[in-house]
Amino acid sequence: MNISFAIKLTLVLFCNTALMTLAVEILTFDNYYGNGGMIGTESMVFILNAFVPPLAWLINPWYIFKN
């Protein structure tokens, strides 16, 4: 059950970060490398997604607020 949830969560996070940014930056603005372009934006999104979710699981603000 946990593996199934992890796979679904990974696919949804990938679609949310990569494909939505691809649709907005390339199809709407046609900006690949410029200031605020897709390459720089995706790099920062992937770096933040590597560090923020584990910290949110480790430091759970809703659990701290509840207690």
DSSP file (Angstrom, degrees, kcal/mol; ACC not computed):
  #  RESIDUE AA STRUCTURE BP1 BP2  ACC     N-H-->O    O-->H-N    N-H-->O    O-->H-N    TCO  KAPPA ALPHA  PHI   PSI    X-CA   Y-CA   Z-CA
    1    1 A M     >        0   0    0      0, 0.0     4,-2.1     0, 0.0     5,-0.1   0.000 360.0 360.0 360.0 -42.6    0.0    0.0    0.0
    2    2 A N  H  >  +     0   0    0      2,-0.2     4,-2.4     1,-0.2     5,-0.2   0.878 360.0  51.7 -67.5 -37.2    2.8    2.4    0.8
    3    3 A I  H  > S+     0   0    0      2,-0.2     4,-2.4     1,-0.2    -1,-0.2   0.914 109.2  50.5 -65.4 -42.1    4.7    1.6   -2.4
    4    4 A S  H  > S+     0   0    0      1,-0.2     4,-2.2     2,-0.2    -2,-0.2   0.914 111.8  47.7 -61.6 -43.4    1.5    2.3   -4.4
    5    5 A F  H  X S+     0   0    0     -4,-2.1     4,-2.6     1,-0.2    -2,-0.2   0.901 111.1  51.2 -63.9 -41.3    1.0    5.6   -2.7
    6    6 A A  H  X S+     0   0    0     -4,-2.4     4,-2.2     2,-0.2    -2,-0.2   0.890 110.2  48.7 -65.2 -40.1    4.7    6.6   -3.2
    7    7 A I  H  X S+     0   0    0     -4,-2.4     4,-2.3     2,-0.2    -1,-0.2   0.928 113.5  46.5 -66.0 -44.7    4.5    5.8   -6.9
    8    8 A K  H  X S+     0   0    0     -4,-2.2     4,-2.3     1,-0.2    -2,-0.2   0.907 112.7  50.1 -64.4 -41.3    1.3    7.8   -7.4
    9    9 A L  H  X S+     0   0    0     -4,-2.6     4,-2.5     1,-0.2    -1,-0.2   0.894 110.1  50.8 -63.8 -40.2    2.7   10.7   -5.4
   10   10 A T  H  X S+     0   0    0     -4,-2.2     4,-2.3     2,-0.2    -2,-0.2   0.919 111.2  47.7 -63.7 -44.7    5.9   10.7   -7.5
   11   11 A L  H  X S+     0   0    0     -4,-2.3     4,-2.4     2,-0.2    -2,-0.2   0.906 113.6  47.1 -64.0 -41.7    3.9   10.7  -10.8
   12   12 A V  H  X S+     0   0    0     -4,-2.3     4,-2.5     2,-0.2    -2,-0.2   0.910 112.1  49.5 -68.8 -41.3    1.6   13.5   -9.7
   13   13 A L  H  X S+     0   0    0     -4,-2.5     4,-2.5     2,-0.2     5,-0.3   0.895 111.6  49.9 -63.7 -39.1    4.5   15.6   -8.4
   14   14 A F  H  X>S+     0   0    0     -4,-2.3     4,-2.4     2,-0.2     5,-1.0   0.939 112.5  46.4 -64.0 -46.3    6.4   15.1  -11.6
   15   15 A C  I  <>S+     0   0    0     -4,-2.4     5,-1.3     1,-0.2    -2,-0.2   0.895 114.2  49.3 -62.7 -39.3    3.4   16.1  -13.7
   16   16 A N  I  <5S+     0   0    0     -4,-2.5     5,-0.2    -5,-0.2    -2,-0.2   0.921 121.9  30.6 -67.6 -43.9    2.7   19.1  -11.5
   17   17 A T  I  X5S+     0   0    0     -4,-2.5     4,-0.9    -5,-0.2    -2,-0.2   0.949 129.4  29.4 -83.7 -50.5    6.3   20.5  -11.6
   18   18 A A  I  X5S+     0   0    0     -4,-2.4     4,-2.2    -5,-0.3    -3,-0.2   0.956 123.6  39.1 -80.1 -51.8    7.7   19.5  -14.9
   19   19 A L  I  ><S+     0   0    0     -5,-1.0     4,-2.3     2,-0.2    -3,-0.2   0.875 116.4  48.8 -74.0 -36.5    4.8   19.3  -17.3
   20   20 A M  H  ><S+     0   0    0     -5,-1.3     4,-2.3     2,-0.2    -1,-0.2   0.908 113.7  46.8 -69.2 -40.3    2.9   22.4  -16.0
   21   21 A T  H  X S+     0   0    0     -4,-0.9     4,-2.8    -5,-0.2     5,-0.4   0.897 111.5  52.6 -66.2 -39.2    6.0   24.5  -16.1
   22   22 A L  H  X>S+     0   0    0     -4,-2.2     4,-1.9     1,-0.2     5,-0.9   0.927 110.5  47.6 -59.4 -45.4    6.7   23.2  -19.6
   23   23 A A  I  X>S+     0   0    0     -4,-2.3     5,-0.7     3,-0.2     4,-0.6   0.910 117.1  41.7 -64.5 -42.7    3.2   24.2  -20.7
   24   24 A V  I  X>S+     0   0    0     -4,-2.3     5,-1.1     3,-0.2     4,-0.9   0.960 120.6  38.5 -71.7 -50.9    3.4   27.6  -19.2
   25   25 A E  I  <>S+     0   0    0     -4,-2.8     6,-1.8     3,-0.2     5,-0.6   0.907 126.9  29.5 -71.7 -43.2    6.9   28.6  -20.2
   26   26 A I  I  X5S+     0   0    0     -4,-1.9     4,-0.5    -5,-0.4    -3,-0.2   0.931 125.4  39.0 -87.6 -47.6    7.2   27.1  -23.6
   27   27 A L  I  <<S+     0   0    0     -5,-0.9    -3,-0.2    -4,-0.6    -2,-0.1   0.857 128.5  30.4 -74.3 -33.5    3.7   27.2  -25.0
   28   28 A T  I  <<S+     0   0    0     -4,-0.9    -3,-0.2    -5,-0.7    -2,-0.1   0.923 136.8  17.3 -90.2 -50.6    2.7   30.6  -23.6
   29   29 A F  I  4<S-     0   0    0     -5,-1.1    -3,-0.2    -4,-0.4    -4,-0.1   0.620  82.3-139.7-101.7 -14.6    5.9   32.6  -23.4
   30   30 A D     << +     0   0    0     -5,-0.6     2,-0.6    -4,-0.5    -4,-0.2   0.914  51.9 146.0  52.6  47.5    8.2   30.7  -25.8
   31   31 A N        +     0   0    0     -6,-1.8     7,-1.6     1,-0.2    -1,-0.2  -0.936  14.0 155.5-121.6 107.7   11.1   31.3  -23.3
   32   32 A Y  S    S+     0   0    0     -2,-0.6     7,-2.2     5,-0.2     8,-0.4   0.908  78.9   3.1 -94.0 -56.7   13.7   28.5  -23.0
   33   33 A Y  S    S+     0   0    0      4,-0.2     4,-0.2     5,-0.2     3,-0.2   0.533 100.8 103.7-114.2 -10.9   16.9   30.1  -21.7
   34   34 A G  S >  S-     0   0    0      1,-0.2     3,-2.2     2,-0.1     2,-0.4   0.203  89.4 -49.1 -67.9-170.5   16.2   33.8  -21.1
   35   35 A N  T 3  S+     0   0    0      1,-0.3    -1,-0.2     5,-0.1    -2,-0.1  -0.477 134.4   4.1 -64.0 119.2   15.7   35.6  -17.8
   36   36 A G  T 3  S+     0   0    0     -2,-0.4    -1,-0.3    -3,-0.2    -2,-0.1   0.738 101.5 157.1  74.9  24.0   13.1   33.5  -16.0
   37   37 A G    <>  -     0   0    0     -3,-2.2     4,-2.0    -4,-0.2    -5,-0.2  -0.076  57.2 -95.1 -77.1 179.2   13.1   30.9  -18.7
   38   38 A M  H  > S+     0   0    0     -7,-1.6     4,-2.8     1,-0.2     5,-0.3   0.876 117.6  54.6 -65.8 -40.7   12.2   27.3  -18.4
   39   39 A I  H  > S+     0   0    0     -7,-2.2     4,-1.9     1,-0.2    -1,-0.2   0.939 113.7  40.4 -63.1 -48.7   15.6   25.8  -17.8
   40   40 A G  H  > S+     0   0    0     -8,-0.4     4,-1.9    -6,-0.3    -1,-0.2   0.887 116.3  50.7 -66.4 -39.5   16.4   28.0  -14.8
   41   41 A T  H  X S+     0   0    0     -4,-2.0     4,-2.2     1,-0.2    -2,-0.2   0.928 110.9  47.6 -65.4 -45.7   12.9   27.7  -13.4
   42   42 A E  H  X S+     0   0    0     -4,-2.8     4,-2.6     1,-0.2     5,-0.2   0.879 108.8  55.2 -64.6 -37.6   12.9   23.9  -13.6
   43   43 A S  H  X S+     0   0    0     -4,-1.9     4,-2.0    -5,-0.3    -1,-0.2   0.936 111.0  43.9 -61.2 -45.7   16.3   23.7  -12.0
   44   44 A M  H  X S+     0   0    0     -4,-1.9     4,-2.5     2,-0.2    -1,-0.2   0.877 112.7  52.3 -67.5 -37.0   15.2   25.7   -9.0
   45   45 A V  H  X S+     0   0    0     -4,-2.2     4,-2.4     2,-0.2    -2,-0.2   0.925 111.0  46.7 -64.8 -44.0   11.9   23.7   -8.8
   46   46 A F  H  X S+     0   0    0     -4,-2.6     4,-0.9     2,-0.2    -2,-0.2   0.879 112.8  49.5 -67.2 -37.1   13.7   20.4   -8.8
   47   47 A I  H >X S+     0   0    0     -4,-2.0     4,-0.9    -5,-0.2     3,-0.5   0.933 113.4  45.9 -66.4 -45.1   16.2   21.5   -6.2
   48   48 A L  H >X S+     0   0    0     -4,-2.5     4,-2.9     1,-0.2     3,-0.6   0.880 109.4  55.1 -65.5 -37.0   13.5   22.9   -3.9
   49   49 A N  H 3< S+     0   0    0     -4,-2.4    -1,-0.2     1,-0.2    -2,-0.2   0.714 103.5  57.3 -68.9 -18.7   11.4   19.7   -4.3
   50   50 A A  H << S+     0   0    0     -4,-0.9    -1,-0.2    -3,-0.5    -2,-0.2   0.787 121.1  24.0 -78.6 -27.2   14.4   17.7   -3.2
   51   51 A F  H <X S+     0   0    0     -4,-0.9     4,-1.4    -3,-0.6    -2,-0.2   0.785 113.5  58.6-110.3 -34.5   14.7   19.5    0.1
   52   52 A V  H  X S+     0   0    0     -4,-2.9     4,-2.5     2,-0.2     5,-0.2   0.938 101.4  51.4 -72.0 -48.0   11.3   21.0    1.1
   53   53 A P  H  > S+     0   0    0      0, 0.0     4,-2.1     0, 0.0     5,-0.2   0.911 110.4  48.8 -59.7 -41.9    9.1   17.9    1.2
   54   54 A P  H  > S+     0   0    0      0, 0.0     4,-2.2     0, 0.0    -2,-0.2   0.901 112.8  49.0 -63.2 -35.5   11.4   15.9    3.5
   55   55 A L  H  X S+     0   0    0     -4,-1.4     4,-3.4     2,-0.2    -3,-0.1   0.885 109.1  52.3 -67.9 -36.7   11.6   18.9    5.8
   56   56 A A  H  < S+     0   0    0     -4,-2.5    -1,-0.2     1,-0.2    -4,-0.1   0.855 112.0  46.0 -67.1 -33.5    7.8   19.3    5.8
   57   57 A W  H  < S+     0   0    0     -4,-2.1     3,-0.3    -5,-0.2    -2,-0.2   0.860 117.7  43.7 -74.0 -35.1    7.5   15.6    6.8
   58   58 A L  H  < S+     0   0    0     -4,-2.2     2,-0.9     1,-0.3    -2,-0.2   0.942 121.8  37.2 -74.6 -48.6   10.2   15.9    9.5
   59   59 A I  S  < S-     0   0    0     -4,-3.4    -1,-0.3    -5,-0.2    -4,-0.0  -0.790  80.5-170.7-105.2  86.8    9.0   19.3   10.9
   60   60 A N     >  -     0   0    0     -2,-0.9     4,-2.0    -3,-0.3     3,-0.2  -0.686   7.1-169.2 -83.8 103.3    5.2   18.8   10.7
   61   61 A P  H  > S+     0   0    0      0, 0.0     4,-2.5     0, 0.0    -1,-0.2   0.837  84.2  54.4 -66.0 -31.6    3.7   22.2   11.5
   62   62 A W  H  > S+     0   0    0      2,-0.2     4,-2.1     1,-0.2     5,-0.1   0.881 109.3  47.7 -70.5 -35.8    0.2   20.9   11.8
   63   63 A Y  H  > S+     0   0    0      2,-0.2     4,-1.9    -3,-0.2    -1,-0.2   0.902 113.2  48.1 -68.0 -40.9    1.2   18.3   14.3
   64   64 A I  H  < S+     0   0    0     -4,-2.0    -2,-0.2     1,-0.2    -1,-0.2   0.911 112.8  48.8 -65.5 -41.8    3.2   20.9   16.3
   65   65 A F  H  < S+     0   0    0     -4,-2.5    -2,-0.2     1,-0.2    -1,-0.2   0.882 110.0  52.0 -65.1 -38.2    0.2   23.3   16.2
   66   66 A K  H  <        0   0    0     -4,-2.1    -1,-0.2     1,-0.2    -2,-0.2   0.880 360.0 360.0 -66.1 -38.3   -2.2   20.6   17.3
   67   67 A N     <        0   0    0     -4,-1.9    -1,-0.2    -5,-0.1    -2,-0.2   0.464 360.0 360.0 -84.9 360.0   -0.1   19.7   20.3
